[in-house]
Amino acid sequence: MAILLPEQFYSLAAGVGKSFYENLAGGINAAVTVNNTSAFPVDLVITRVNAPVVTYTIPAANSLTLSVERLLVAALLTTAAGPAFGTIQIATSDF
């Protein structure tokens, strides 16, 4: 059964990062969707159980949806180029 967490709006200044989901009890399967509606890119940082940290750059006015196994942390990080804003939504599941 899936649990759809509330959509979160983000507005991050240049060079700022923020965690939007944490599961420190061993990880969970999840889908992460990020919509970047700003004029600058934003990085989605994914931390999983027993796996390297992976960073995806989402260009301006684009979106990305990932299916992630054993998700521990989902965070967003802006570059020094400028601020970023948009939405992030996470659905957890046992898929």
URDA-V760215 format. One record per residue. N is the residue number from 1. RES is the residue in three letters. SS is DSSP state (alpha for helix, beta for strand, coil for the rest). PHI is phi in radians with two decimals (999 if undefined). Layout:
# URDA-V760215
n: (N/N)
res: (RES/RES)
ss: (SS/SS)
phi: (PHI/PHI)
This chain:
# URDA-V760215
n: (1/2/3/4/5/6/7/8/9/10/11/12/13/14/15/16/17/18/19/20/21/22/23/24/25/26/27/28/29/30/31/32/33/34/35/36/37/38/39/40/41/42/43/44/45/46/47/48/49/50/51/52/53/54/55/56/57/58/59/60/61/62/63/64/65/66/67/68/69/70/71/72/73/74/75/76/77/78/79/80/81/82/83/84/85/86/87/88/89/90/91/92/93/94/95)
res: (MET/ALA/ILE/LEU/LEU/PRO/GLU/GLN/PHE/TYR/SER/LEU/ALA/ALA/GLY/VAL/GLY/LYS/SER/PHE/TYR/GLU/ASN/LEU/ALA/GLY/GLY/ILE/ASN/ALA/ALA/VAL/THR/VAL/ASN/ASN/THR/SER/ALA/PHE/PRO/VAL/ASP/LEU/VAL/ILE/THR/ARG/VAL/ASN/ALA/PRO/VAL/VAL/THR/TYR/THR/ILE/PRO/ALA/ALA/ASN/SER/LEU/THR/LEU/SER/VAL/GLU/ARG/LEU/LEU/VAL/ALA/ALA/LEU/LEU/THR/THR/ALA/ALA/GLY/PRO/ALA/PHE/GLY/THR/ILE/GLN/ILE/ALA/THR/SER/ASP/PHE)
ss: (coil/coil/beta/beta/coil/coil/coil/beta/beta/beta/beta/beta/coil/coil/coil/coil/beta/beta/beta/beta/beta/beta/coil/coil/coil/coil/coil/beta/beta/beta/beta/beta/beta/beta/beta/beta/coil/coil/coil/coil/coil/beta/beta/beta/beta/beta/beta/beta/coil/coil/coil/coil/coil/beta/beta/beta/beta/beta/coil/coil/coil/beta/beta/beta/beta/beta/beta/beta/beta/beta/beta/beta/beta/beta/beta/beta/beta/beta/coil/coil/coil/coil/coil/beta/beta/beta/beta/beta/beta/beta/beta/beta/beta/coil/coil)
phi: (999/-1.64/-2.12/-1.60/-1.35/-1.04/-1.14/-1.99/-1.63/-2.14/-2.54/-2.00/-1.22/-1.04/1.35/-1.94/-2.19/-2.68/-1.46/-1.97/-2.68/-2.45/-2.31/-1.65/-1.78/1.99/1.51/-2.61/-1.26/-2.71/-2.05/-2.09/-2.11/-2.12/-1.93/-1.81/-1.76/-1.58/-1.61/-2.22/-1.27/-2.36/-1.77/-1.69/-1.87/-1.97/-2.01/-2.14/-1.18/0.87/-2.51/-1.19/-1.22/-2.08/-2.11/-2.01/-1.63/-1.86/-1.12/-1.01/1.00/-2.36/-2.44/-2.59/-2.17/-2.17/-1.81/-2.17/-1.59/0.97/-1.22/-1.77/-2.43/-2.14/-2.35/-2.04/-2.43/-1.65/-1.55/-1.30/-1.11/2.94/-1.28/-2.34/-2.59/2.81/-2.31/-2.39/-2.41/-2.23/-2.07/-1.72/-2.78/-1.99/-1.44)
